[in-house]
């Protein structure tokens, strides 16, 4: 058998090298995401887990029944299946993509984690909502405050900034309140591991808090919050709020192209988990 010509041998070596580098990169990304995921001592504290490997009769199936959500096979942070959400522009942001899932007995403290990637040319504009936690009867959308109602979600803001977005007991506020990072945190085209921890206040006190951790780093601590104005099981953390959309209530929140034409943009999500208590 004749030896391969030098140029063919070089091509073969280059292909093998590229394949090995790709495999190594995938392994590194998977290891990084696993390292960034919240860790705790008690796995029994998990109240909800949603991935998209096996849909079946599960919350994943309910999410995929939404026309704005599609299965993204092999596009997750570890090469697993994920979902892709379409943000379709409208006159005041983008179409709402909403779902809610019960979490069992009420909790005073809980942590939500998930992975997210915004497409390379994602339009941050003025901002938009991301998922969160709430009681049996949440308050959103500028609704009047109620003693038994509240909600805790995240927002993205201009240039990928991150914000806590909380409906608390502030009677003078028409919409959510919270804190915002000074600089962009989310990077378009990159997977991020998000951890959102909420601890409710004692009724009559403003000792609640909400922390956001991105890729293992705490970026926001919102403290001294009065989430609820009264006690009771129904005021505790009872549901996972799958909420994502641009808005806001004005055209300044709508994703548009350079000519000002409304467009559709996308983000990917995977590995949702809610568990009781705090995890480091």
FENVENTA-V794510 format. One record per backbone hydrogen bond with DSSP energy under -1.0 kcal/mol. NH is the residue of the N-H (numbers start at 1). CO is the residue of the C=O. E is the energy in kcal/mol with one decimal. If there is no record, write none. Layout:
# FENVENTA-V794510
nh;co;e
NH;CO;E
NH;CO;E
This chain:
# FENVENTA-V794510
nh;co;e
9;5;-2.3
10;6;-2.2
11;7;-1.8
12;8;-2.4
13;9;-2.3
14;10;-2.2
15;11;-2.3
16;12;-2.2
17;13;-2.5
18;14;-2.4
19;15;-2.1
20;16;-2.3
21;17;-2.4
22;18;-2.2
23;19;-2.2
24;20;-2.3
25;21;-2.5
26;22;-2.4
27;23;-2.2
28;24;-2.4
29;25;-2.5
30;26;-2.4
31;27;-2.5
32;28;-2.4
33;29;-2.4
34;30;-2.3
35;31;-2.2
36;32;-1.9
37;33;-1.1
45;42;-1.7
46;43;-1.6
47;274;-3.4
48;274;-1.8
50;272;-2.8
58;56;-1.2
62;58;-1.5
63;59;-2.5
64;60;-2.3
66;63;-1.7
69;66;-1.9
70;84;-2.3
72;82;-2.9
75;72;-1.6
76;80;-3.5
79;76;-1.7
82;72;-2.0
83;269;-2.3
84;70;-2.9
85;267;-3.3
86;68;-2.7
87;265;-3.3
89;263;-1.4
90;93;-2.2
94;246;-1.8
95;88;-2.5
97;244;-1.2
99;242;-1.8
101;240;-2.0
103;238;-2.6
107;237;-1.4
110;198;-2.3
111;275;-2.5
112;196;-2.9
113;273;-2.7
114;194;-2.0
115;270;-2.8
116;192;-2.3
117;268;-2.2
119;266;-2.2
122;119;-2.0
128;156;-2.1
129;245;-2.6
130;154;-2.9
132;241;-2.1
133;152;-2.4
134;239;-1.9
136;234;-1.7
143;140;-1.6
149;146;-1.4
151;167;-1.3
152;133;-2.2
153;165;-2.7
154;131;-1.0
155;163;-2.0
156;128;-2.3
157;161;-2.4
160;157;-1.7
161;158;-1.5
163;155;-2.1
164;179;-2.3
165;153;-3.1
166;177;-3.4
167;151;-2.3
169;226;-1.5
173;170;-1.3
177;166;-2.9
181;162;-2.5
185;160;-2.5
186;160;-2.4
189;118;-4.3
190;187;-1.6
192;116;-2.5
194;114;-3.2
195;213;-2.6
196;112;-3.4
197;211;-2.4
198;110;-2.8
199;209;-2.6
200;108;-3.1
205;202;-2.5
208;225;-2.7
209;199;-2.5
210;222;-2.6
211;197;-2.5
212;220;-2.2
213;195;-3.0
214;217;-2.7
215;193;-2.9
217;214;-1.8
219;212;-2.5
220;212;-1.5
222;210;-2.9
225;208;-2.1
229;147;-3.1
230;147;-1.1
235;232;-1.4
236;233;-1.4
237;107;-2.9
238;134;-2.7
239;134;-2.2
240;101;-2.9
241;132;-2.9
242;99;-2.3
243;241;-1.2
244;97;-1.7
247;127;-1.5
253;250;-2.1
254;251;-1.7
257;261;-2.3
260;257;-2.0
263;255;-2.1
265;87;-1.7
267;85;-1.6
268;117;-3.2
269;83;-2.2
270;115;-1.7
272;50;-2.3
273;113;-2.4
274;48;-2.1
275;111;-2.2
276;45;-2.5
277;109;-3.0
280;39;-1.0
